[in-house]
Amino acid sequence: MSKAIFYYTGSGNSLWVARNLAKELGDTELISIADWKKGNPKIDLDTAGLVFPVHMWGVPPPVIKFTDELKALQPKYLFAVGVNAGALANTLVQLKGVLKKAGLALNSGFSIIMPTNYAPWGGPGTKEEQQRRFDAAGAKIKQIAAYIKAKETRPVEKGPLWQRIVFTPIYHLATPNLAKMDRSFRADEKCNKCGICAKVCPAQNITFNDGKPVWNHKCEQCYACLQWCPQEAIQYGKNTIKYPRYHQPDIQLKDVLKNR
Ligand SMILES: Cc1cc2nc3c(=O)[nH]c(=O)nc-3n(C[C@H](O)[C@H](O)[C@H](O)COP(=O)(O)O)c2cc1C
């Protein structure tokens, strides 16, 4: 019987949370959802966790899709962490419902606030602001680990009512169009054709035309391409040119590329 955390990440925040939580829990395998192959050998799981970023006030579709795989694994205790930038909204309630339909009970669900990687709306904050979020997240990870070790069943965390009322309908309207929202990505003149954007993309959505990236409308909107571009050459719409890039400072490109 073992413990595993399944994570999904764009700019490394969720991987950082998953890694630190695994350290606290001890003897816990870290498995990337993006790299999980359908039909992977069954693991005998006592405790399993899903750690993922909140996208558009809800659960990213690749994480929803993964619940089918999780169903086959049938963990005895299941928890989730929605890594967000302050607007958790109804994400964990939504996840609980999705898991219930798959015949799985979500025993606990937690919110962790990290810097934002949604570049069209601004940067991740100053280094001091980022550090304050990392410190608070570190403290909360210890608390979460204690609940998980004790296998506590607790109500999932929720955002305030106004967030759930205002934002949940937007998630349901926006999500079906996610894959095509990559029409707003482009590489500017700083692109040196290094190809890292394609390697880091969990959806294998980027190909090249004359060495320059082309987005093929299978986008998961994780922002890995934009945030990991060493030249800061990838833009989304008009605003991202004005804002600094971000990835979790303890996470390196090789950590995200590991199995891709
Ligand atoms: C497309 C997109 C949508 C996002 N939507 C939300 C949101 O609804 N609420 C929120 O608090 N943060 C939102 N964020 C910010 C991320 O959830 C947050 O920065 C998270 O820590 C990123 O984790 P990652 O580095 O593991 O991808 C969004 C980010 C992206 C790229």
The ligand as a Gaussian input file, in Angstrom:
#p B3LYP/6-31G(d) Opt

LIG

0 1
 C       -5.921000      30.176000     -17.622000
 C       -5.714000      30.486000     -16.161000
 C       -6.808000      30.707000     -15.366000
 C       -6.644000      31.002000     -14.009000
 N       -7.767000      31.154000     -13.245000
 C       -7.637000      31.377000     -11.911000
 C       -8.793000      31.469000     -11.070000
 O       -9.912000      31.299000     -11.509000
 N       -8.596000      31.727000      -9.762000
 C       -7.353000      31.915000      -9.229000
 O       -7.247000      32.178000      -8.044000
 N       -6.238000      31.788000      -9.989000
 C       -6.358000      31.534000     -11.315000
 N       -5.224000      31.381000     -12.097000
 C       -3.906000      31.450000     -11.438000
 C       -3.372000      30.063000     -11.101000
 O       -4.365000      29.233000     -10.563000
 C       -2.233000      30.145000     -10.087000
 O       -1.258000      31.062000     -10.454000
 C       -1.611000      28.755000      -9.877000
 O       -0.797000      28.826000      -8.746000
 C       -0.771000      28.301000     -11.054000
 O       -0.249000      27.026000     -10.777000
 P        0.782000      26.252000     -11.705000
 O        2.059000      27.056000     -11.701000
 O        0.946000      24.955000     -11.055000
 O        0.173000      26.165000     -13.062000
 C       -5.348000      31.085000     -13.449000
 C       -4.240000      30.855000     -14.263000
 C       -4.412000      30.544000     -15.598000
 C       -3.203000      30.287000     -16.458000

